[in-house]
Amino acid sequence: MKLAKRIDRIQPSATLAMTSKAAELRAQGKDVLNMSVGEPDFNTPQNIINAAIDAMNNGHTRYTPGGGTKDLKEAIQKKLQRDNNIHYELNEIIVSSGGKHSLYNACQALFEAGDEVIIFTPYWVSFPDFVSVTGAIPVFVKTDAENQYQPIFEDLEAKITKNTKGIIINSPSNPTGGVWSDDAIRKTVEIAQSHSLWVFSDECYEQLTYDKPFQSVASLDLQNKNIITFQSCSKTYAMTGWRIGYIGGDARLVSAVAKLQGQSTSCPNSIAQYAAIEALTGDQSCVQKMRKIFLHRRNVILEKLNNIPNIVCDQPNGAFYVFPDFSYYMGSKTPNGKTISNANDLCSYILDLTGVVSVSGESFGAPGYIRFSYATSDEIINDSMNLVKNAIETLNF
Ligand SMILES: Cc1ncc(COP(=O)(O)O)c(C=O)c1O
């Protein structure tokens, strides 16, 4: 069978692959400590669940407008004003089936063959694929690991060409947990503006910053209409399975995305939209509670990582990932004489020996690094880091 070329331009999601691998091992009866999950381990708060039950009981079980209900758009409008200090008109807001869907659709609406799109390394696994599937080319810009993975601006300037059409910012970042300073964001936006680039700001971890309150990129330059804001209910409200994400930005882009959604998914899930209204406008104390727990876990995992010899892990100021550098161990040998050539080998070795599931930095454009998610209990964090340390100590040169 000859599949369309666009399918060859993309890779399966490495993080979803690790989640399936963990489930497979567990089904085989193995003890698995999953440090690869990209979602909060908390249940969705009860008030949000109740809103969904009420929606079903009240008959809100039918198609909605393709870009989301007016009530949800108004809730998003209020939320963006309240938390992020940005105002969008209702025709500048669209709801999609998760933040991933929002980003995918916006890339489809804006990019095509001949375009180049700037992505910062290490990057979330899906960004290059969102771009490549459109026929555009992802162009990678280096960042500074010692400085929250902020851009290396000389590299950014050097990579912009006449074909560059957009730039994707993701702060707080998956996989690094890095949070850029306002200055770094301003500078990036200024450079983008001087070349008339679209700026996509993926803010799905906006409520998970630990050193200072989050600043939405669009709020730093309210005049710049080329900044598009992407947020999601997934991580903030422990709603990953509900699939609600949204975009705020240029009305022409929003209406293009609406057209695409109308011909692909029809509309986001109606019940989840009612739940999202409660999430965004109801009691927000769950957000603070979860943030506090994640901050504690970040400190726990960093302390454990600091006990593993020869790895480097600067403190990430957001999201729920740590991204230590294991480069020192590349080229080392396992007790069976197998060479650890890259982080994929190291993740597989750790998994086989200890049952700890992690994600190799190779899939994030960061060879030698490993991503651990700390969206799990203190006990699993402690046990898994002890096991990783034991595994590392078996390696020799
Ligand atoms: C950086 C980043 N953006 C967007 C998403 C999309 O999340 P969702 O589609 O659940 O809203 C994720 C999920 O892992 C992410 O890590």
The ligand as a Gaussian input file, in Angstrom:
#p B3LYP/6-31G(d) Opt

LIG

0 1
 C        4.088000      21.401000      25.672000
 C        2.755000      20.783000      25.487000
 N        1.860000      21.417000      24.724000
 C        0.638000      20.926000      24.532000
 C        0.256000      19.725000      25.112000
 C       -1.109000      19.245000      24.796000
 O       -1.900000      18.887000      25.843000
 P       -3.459000      18.636000      25.610000
 O       -3.643000      18.226000      24.185000
 O       -3.802000      17.533000      26.551000
 O       -4.141000      19.917000      25.909000
 C        1.165000      19.016000      25.900000
 C        0.816000      17.708000      26.467000
 O        1.643000      16.944000      26.909000
 C        2.438000      19.580000      26.120000
 O        3.339000      18.984000      26.901000

